[in-house]
Amino acid sequence: MTFDLAIALKLANFANDAYSTMNNVGNPKATPLTLPGYTIVEALYANDLWDDNPDFVPYGFIAKSVAMPTELIVAIRGTQEFAEWIDDGNFVKDSCPFAPKASIEAGFANIYNSLAIAPTVSAKKAKDVILNLANTLDNDVTLRITGHSLGSALATLLAGDLAANGCKPAPQIYTFASPLVGDAMFARIFNNLNLDSWRIDNTPDWVPNLPPATMGYMHVDAVHPIDSTKVASSDPLCCHSLNTYMHMLDKSITLNAGCVFHEGAPTPFGDGPPGQRG
């Protein structure tokens, strides 16, 4: 497979839009999309699962092209709420939903297993809805999945789950700032699905180094590296920002003013990884 910059930038816009669903909690399907010609057909919700009480919040959407209804986009946001910081900071492992012999990070597993199209425990799961949508369209259907940070981990699990369950066509996945999702067995099983899969990783961003490989985690293929060193601030939040990733892919996209590199500027969080992941 060949990395496609145009597709990466297109999906980055959708990944950015996924964050906006949190501004439309009452009706995330009404979230405006940056790119014209697309409409949200389903909102995605997930349970933060930081205690025993269901707490479903918007996590993104399934969108469809108006001009080409066979083009489906799934976009999943990264971490915004404190409950999620607790949950996706859990580095212990759990079984993978589509590959029981493989292990994935337990926080990702918990959130992914709750990913649905309504904010209730009994709602239809995102995977089943997408499978049904793909199966009801003709053979020209295109399915692309994207996410940033925590959303990258969830997007990776969703793409693998769909492919392992016979989704036609196989999903194409472009993620931004993805953490390591699972162990070596998970990476091997995912890679053997032969998906058009790309992880865009910024060299100074700490999130793609977590959970630590020393704990048995391994990245899935394939990586497309970028490096914002001396372009964006070394502030960990700037290194991890989706805006920084987009600027590094296309310099015509304006870098957030607070993240512009200045020679000799201090690093607010020191030289180590920040105490946050997404």
N, C-alpha and C positions, 0 to 999 in steps of 0.2 A: 504494500500500500504506500501511497505517496501523500505526504502532508500537503493539504490544500489551504493556503492562506486565506482565500476568499471565504471558504466554509468556516474556518476558525474565527474570523472576524464576525461573520454573520451569527454564529452561535454564541460568541461573546456578548453580543447585544441581547440575545435572549436570556443568557445567564444573568446579565445585569437586570433585565426586566423582572426576573424571578424574585429579586429582592423587593421589588415594588408591591408584590402581592401582600406584604405585611402592612402596607399603607391602605389596603382595601380589605381589611379583615372581614367586613360584613358582606362583601361581594367581590372576591378576588378575580372572578371571571371578567369583571369590568376593568381590570388593570390595563391601562393603555400600553401598547407595544411600540417600541422604538422604530422598528421596521414596518413600513406600510405593507398592506396586502395580506396580513395574517390576522386570525381571530382565535381567541382562546375558546376551546370547546369543553375543557374540563379544568377545574382548579385542582391542585394537589395539596393534601393536608398530611400531617404526620403528628404523632403523639410524642411530646418531649420526654415522657417516661422517666422523669426524675423522681417521681414518688408513685404511690399507688393510685393516684387520681388521674384519669384521662385528661389530657390537656392538648387537644388538637389545634394546630395553628397552620396557616398557609405556608407551603414550602415551594410553590412553583405552579406549573401549568402544563397542559397539553395544548398545543396550538396547531392550527391547520392553515395552509395557504388557501386564500380565496380563489386565486386564479388557477391553482393546481391542487385541488382537494386531496390528491393522493400524497401530498407532502406533509408529513407530520413532524412536529418539533416537540421535544420534551425538555423542559428547563427546570432545574432545581437550585434553589438558593443555598448560600452558606449560612453560617451561624449568626444569629442576631440576639437571641435571648439568653439570659443567664442560665436557665434550666438546661439549654443545649450545651453550654460550656461545661456544665457538670457531666452531662451524659457523654459527649464526644471526647472528654478527657479521660475516659475509662480505657486503659490500655490492655486490659485482660481480653482474652479471646473467647469467641462463641462459634458455634457451627455455622457454616455457610448455608443459606436456605436452598440453594440449587446444587450444592456439592457438599454433602454431609461429611465427607472425609477431609474437607478443607476447613480452615479456621479463619475467621475475620474478626476485626476489632468489635468488642461487644457493644459499645455505644452505637456504632454504625449499624450493627445488626438490629438493635432494638428500634431505632428510628426507621430503618428501611422496612422492617416487618410490619410497621404500622402505616406505611405510605398508601394513601387511599384518595378517593375523589370526593369525600365528604368528611366533616369533622366528627365522626362517630366511630365507635369500635366495629360496628356491623357494616360499615360502608364497603363498597366494592374496592378491592385492592387495585392499585395503579397498574400492576403487571397485567392483571386479567382484562382490565379495560383497554389497555394498549393492544394486547393480543387480539381482542375482539375488533377494535378499530382497524388494525392492519389486515385482519382476515376478511373484513367486509368490503375492503377496497380492492381495486383490480391489481394486476401483476406489476403495475408501474409504481407502486407505492414506495416512497422513500421515508425512512424513519431515522431521525437524527436526535441524539441525546446529549445534553450538555449540563455542566454545573461548575460552580466555583467553590473551592475549599471543601467544607463538609458536603456541599452539594455535589462535588466531584466524586466523593466516595459513594454517595447514594446513587449517582448516575452510573458509576461503574458496576455496582451491584445490580441495578435495574437492567443495564445492557446485557450483563452476563446471564441474568435470570431469564430474560426474554429469549436470548439466543439458545440457551440450554433447553428451553421449552418449545423450540421449533418455530419461533417467530420468523415469518417471511414477509419482507426481506430481513436479513440480519441487520440489526441496528448499527449505525455509524455513530461513534462517540468521540467528542472532543471535550476535554476537561481542562480546567485552569486551577493551578495551585493545589493539586490533589495530594492529600496525605496518603501514606501507605495503607491499603485497605485490609489486606490479609496476609497469610503466611505463604511460604514457598509453594505449597500444594495449591492454594487458591490461585496464585499467579500462574502456575503451570496450567491449571484447568482453564482459566480465563484466556490465556494466550492460545491454547489449543482450539478455542472457538473461532480463531482466525478472523476476528472482527477488524474493521477499519477503525482502530482505536489509537488516539493520540492524547498524551498528557503534556500540556504546555507548562513547563516548570521554570521559574525564575531563580537563577543561581543563588542570590542572596536571601531568598525567601526560606524561612525555617520550616514552614508547614509541610512541604514535601519530604522533610526528613523525619516526620513523626507519624505514627509511633516509631521508636527507634528500631533500626534493622537488627540491633543486638538483642532485641526481644523476639526475634524470629519473623519479623515482617519483611515482605518483599514487594517491590513495585511491579505492576503489570506493564506490558509493552503498549505502545512504544513512546519514548520520550522525545519531545521537541523542545530543546533548551533555549531560553532567552536569558539575557543578563542585563539587569538595570543598573549595575554598578556604574557610578559617576554619571548616570542619567537621572535616576530618581534618588531621593533621600535614602540613607541607610536605615532610617526608622523602620522597624519590623512591620508596622502597619502599612507603610508605603510600599515596602517590598512585596507585601502580600496582597495589596489592593488590586481588584480586578481592573481598575482604571490604569494602573501601571502596566499590567499585562497587555491591555489593549494598546496602550501607547507604544510599547516595545514591538508590537506586531505591525503597527501602522502609526508612524510619527505624525500624521495629520490629525490624529486624535489627541486633543489637548490633555496634557498631564495635569492632574490636580495641583493647584498653586502651592499647597502646603507640602507637596511631595517633590518639588523641583530640587535637583541636586545643587548644593552650594559647597564649594571647596572649604574644608575645615569645619563644617557644621557638626555639632555634637550628635552622638547617637543617643536618643532619649532612654533606650532600654538597655544600654550597654552592648557588649559583643555577643552575649549568649541568646538562646532562643527565648522569645517572650512566653509568658505563662498563659498563652491562649493559642488556639489552633485554627480558628476559622472565622 
